[in-house]
Amino acid sequence: MFQKTSTMPMTTRPIRSTWQHRLAFERIRFRLARRFGLDVNLLNAAASVEELHPTEKIAGAPCIALPGQFERISKGGFDIDIAEEIAQLKGGPREIGPTVRYVLDNVLVSHGIIHARGRRKLFNSTIDLGSVQSPWAEYDEAGLRSSYVGCYFFGHWLADDCTTHLLAQQSGTPMSMPTPPWPNCAGYLGLFGQSYIELGRAHVRRLVLYDDIAHNEHKASRFRALRARVGSNNESRAAGRIVYLMRGRLGGAQPVGTDAYRSSFGRTIHNEAEIVEALMRQGVTIVCAETLTVPQLIAELLGARIVIGLEGSQLSHGLFTLHDKGGMLAIQPPDRLYNGYMDAMNVLGMRYGIVVGEQRQSGFHLPLGDLLRTIDLMDTKLC
């Protein structure tokens, strides 16, 4: 459902080698500006900035967790403040960022970076685009659906970039920075009725992009629109079920998503086989997203009462398939606390819970009793 710029005749103009020379000049300007301590953030030089939804401070529903879980946490992911994160998990005030629309004039896009006036905006410069350079294209106007994290992690591509798409399409055919070839992308684009042009190298006279990461009410309205598309005319075998989503290997980008990179996260559940066997005895449905097509995956998840899984990209499937009053239970490594789905669950009126493992070398052990008791606790809260 996406197309390379070289195959899209709609707004492209003849190739101009001058853009390659200008790109080299922009890179020199950027390096000099950075050396002299000048502002190199391209968004600070936007032609216009419009706040579509303001920053808010909320006190959401407390996270569902057994006593003693927070004490196991030794470290947070992505340099988060553990004490602040735990306070917010307990229901303390939490700042939800704004949704902002930026317009950039006369920019160059190359290899996941936007360049102009000695400044830049980085998306994904590490992705392997192959040895063949895409030809230069020109666009009068483009709406960008991409986020920085959506270029690296499938979960953010699905939860963030696909919702931002509904904003980007207001500027014509949405465009995307290059992303890894995650296997479920095409299926979800078809399900959502979305398509886009992938930007390789281009000159854009007017580029519209968004800061749309925060899960505020503005974004929630677009989430609900996509959830409605998923729920319409799709077969469901999961209504009222509890589902355990097994983690696959392809949630991150390449080369960031290599096995070596992923193992550094320490997200290996040493006793997962024991957990899966016990959950099956309890009547929990076990689903491995990477082995299913998107229609098959939706059928297994749509209308589920609770979705359980290791914190990571695979839980994003639950955001679009859980029952309107459902719950998500995230299994957390003790040395990598991260609650990327808590704000989305809160703003959508759903419940969020965690169960924390016990540290082991190269991973962690999840006490089965803790998991089963937390499932029971969440089930009670949902009644």
N, C-alpha and C positions, 0 to 999 in steps of 0.2 A: 504493500500500500504506500510505499514511498518510492520516489524516483530521483535518480541522479540528475544534476543540473544539465549534464551533457545530452540528455534525452528529452529535455523540456524546451520546446521552441517558443512557448507562450510570451515571455518578456525578455528573452535573451537577445543580445545584439552580437554583431561580429566580434570575434576574439581580438583583443587589443594588447599587444605586447607591452605597451606603456604601463599597464597595471602591474606587471612584474617589476619594472624599474621603480615605480612608485612604492611598491611594497618594500623593496630593499631600502629605499630612502626612509620610509616610516620606521623600519626596524632600527636604523641608525639614530633617528630622532628620539625614539623611545629609550635606547640605551644611554644616550647623552642626558636626556631629561632625568632618568633614574639616577645617574651618576651625580648629578647636581642637586639631587633631593627635591625635584619638582614633582608636582602631582601628575601621576601617570594613569589615574583611573579614568577611563573613557566616559563612564556614566556621569562623572562630575562635569563633563563638557557637553552634556546632552543639549540638543536644541530646545527640547521641552521636557518637563517632568510633571506627571499628573498622578496624584494619589487617588487611587480608585477606592481604597478602603483604609481607614486609619489604623495605627497601632492601638492595641487594646490590652488592658491588664485584666485577667480573669482569674477566678478561683474555681477550677473544674472539679468534677467528682473525684474523690480520692481513688487511687489505684487499688484494685482488689489484690490483696496479698496476705499470706499467713504471717503471724508474729515471728520475728526473728529473721525474716528474709533480707531486710536492708543491711543487717549487721554483717552479712557475708560479702558485701560489695567492697572490693579493694581498689577498683580503678574504673574510670569511665572511658567510653570511646570518644574519639574526636575531640579530646581535651576538654570535655565538659567538666563543670564544677560538681563534684559528687554530692557535697552537702546541699547545694542549691537544688540539684536534680531530685534528691530524696525528699526534700521539703515540698517540692511541687508534686511528687508522686503521692504524698500524704494529703494533697488538696490545697497546698499553699498557693499564693498568688503567682501567676505565670504570665509573662508578657508574650502576646501574640503579635507578630510583626504585620506591617502593612502590605497591601498589594499596590505596586507602583508601575506606571507605564512610562517608558522612556522613548524618545524619538532621537535617533542619531542621523545626522546628515553626512552624505558623501563619505562612506566608509569602505574599507577593503576587508574582505573575509578570506582567510587562508589558514588551513590546517587547524581549525577549531579556535581561531583567535580573530577578534575584530580589531582592526587598526585604523587610527585616524589622528591627525594632529599631534603626533608624538606620544599618543596614549594608546591603551589597548584594554580590551575586555576578554579575559581568558575563559574558554569553555573546556575543550579537551584537546590538548596539543600532544598527548602521549599515544593516542590511538594510531594503530598501524593502518595507513591508507593505501598500502601497497607501493610498488615502485613506479607506477604510472601516474603522473600528475594529471588531475582533471583540468580541462580547458577553462580559461577565464570566461565568466558570464557576466552580464550586466542586467540589473533590475532597477526599475524606477522606484518601486516600493515593495517592501517585504515585511511580513509579520513573523517574528521568531518565536517558536514554541519551546525552545530548549532552556534548560537550567544547567548550571555547572554540574550538580550532582546527578542530574538525569543523563549526562553524557558518560557517567562512570558506573552507575548502579541501576539495574533493571527496575528495582522497586520504586526508585525516584522517577525513572522514565515513565512508568505506568501511573503512579499517583500524582506526580507533579506536571510532567510535560504534557500528558494527555488531557489534563484539566486546563492547562494554559493554552492548549490548542484552541479552545473555545473562545479565547480572547484574540489569539493570533489570527484566526480566520476573518476577523473584522477588517484586516488589511489585505484581503485577497487570499491567494493560496498560501497556507502556512509553510514555513520553512524550518528546517532542523539542522543543527550542527551534526557532524558525523557521530554515530554511536556504534557500539559493538553489535554484531549480528545475533542478538538474543533470539532464541527460537520462537518465543511466543509473541513477538512484536506484530507480525503481519496479522495474526489471528485477532489480536485486540484492536488493531486499527480497523479491520473489517467489521468487528462487532460494534465499535463506536461510530462507524461511518466516517472515518478520518483518513486523509491522505496528505502528503507533504512532499516538498522538494528538499533533497539533502544538499546543503551548501558545501561545495568543495572550495573553489576559488571564485570570488565574485566581487564586483564593484556594485554597491547598492547606494542609490541616491537618497533614499529615505528608509531607514531601518527602524522598525518598531519592536521593542523587546520589553520584557516584564520581569520585575522582582515579584514572584508569585509562589514563594516557598511556604510562607506562613499559612497555617490552616485556620483562616478566619471565616466569617460568615459569607464573604464574597466568594471565596473558593468553595465553600460547602455547597453553595447553590449550584455550582458547576459539577461538583461531585454527585449531587443528587440527580442531575440531568443524565450523567453517564450511567449511574446505577439504574436509572429507569430504562435506559437503552439495553442494559444487560438483562434486566428482568423481563423485558417484553419478548415474547415469542421464543423463549429459551426453556428447554426441558430441564426440570429439576428433580433430582432424586435425593436431595439433601435436606429438604424442609424439616426443620426441627432437630436435625442431627448435630452431634458433636464430631468435629473433623480434626484430625492431626495431619498437618502439612509437613511432609519431610523436606528437608533442605536439600537442594541440588548443588551443582558445582559451578553454575554459570551466572550467579547473581551480579558479579562485579565485571568491570570492563577488562579489556586486554590492552597492555600487559598487566594492568593492575589486578585483574581477576585471575592471574595464574595460581596454580596450587600453592606455590611458595608464598605468594602474597596472602592468600586466604588463610593458610595455616598460621600465619603470624597473628591473625585475629584470635586464635585460640578458641574457635567456635566448634570444636569437636565434642559431641556428647559421647563419652566413653561407653555408657550403658544404654545406648539408644535401642539396641535390639531387645533388651529386657523391657524397656518402656513400650515399644511398639507391641510386643506380645501381650503385655498386661492391658494396654488400652484396647486391643482387639477383643480380649475376654470381657471387657466392660461394654462392648458394643460400639466403641468409637470407630469411625471410618478412617482408614489410613489412605492418604493421597500423596503421590509423588508427582509434583507439577511437571517436571521435565519429561516424564514419560507419556504425557497426555497432550492432545491438541487442545486449543482453547475451548471449542465447544464441549469436548469431553470434560475438561476441567470445570467449566461453568456448571455442567450437569451435576458434578460431584459436590459442588460448593454452594450453589444458589439456594438461599433460604436457610443456611446452617444457623444453628442456635449459638454455637461456640466454635471458633477456629483457634487451634493451638499450634504453635510452632516455634522453632528457634528464631530469635530476633534476626531479621534479615529480609531480603527482597521477596522471598516466597510469601510472606505474610501480606504483601500488597494485594494479592488475589482476593483476600478476605474483605478488603475495603469495598469492593464492588459486588460482593456476593452474599455477605452476611445479612441475616434478617435485620429489619429496621431497628429492632430492639435487641440485637445480638451482642456478643462479647468476644473480645480477642484476648487470648492468653499468650504472652510472649515469654519464652524460656530465655533467661539471661545468663550469660557467662559472668562469673563473679569479678573478672578482671576487664570487662568491657561493657559496662552498663550503657545502654543507649535505648531511648524510648521514642523512636521516630514516628510511631503510630499513635501515641497517646493523644496528641492534640487533634488529630483527624477523628479519632473515636469520640472524643468529647464533643466536638462541634457537630458531629453527625448524630448525637444523642445515644451513642452506644457505650458499652462499658469496656474498660481496659484493665488487665491484670498482669502481674508478673510472678514468676517463680524462679528463684536464683539457685544456680548449681554450686557445688563445692569444688574448689580448685584442685586440679590434678595436672601433672606434667603434660604439656601439649593438648590441653583441653580441660574438661571438667566432668564431674559425676553429678547426675541429677537424682536426688533421693526420690524414689518412686512414690513413697507415701506422701511427700510434700506435693507432688504433682497431682495425685488423685484427690487430696484434700482441697487443693486450690480449685480444681475443676468443680468439686461439689460446692465450694463457697461461691464461685461465680454463678453456678446454676441457680443457687438460692437467691442471689442478688437480682437475677434476671426475671425471677417469677413475679 
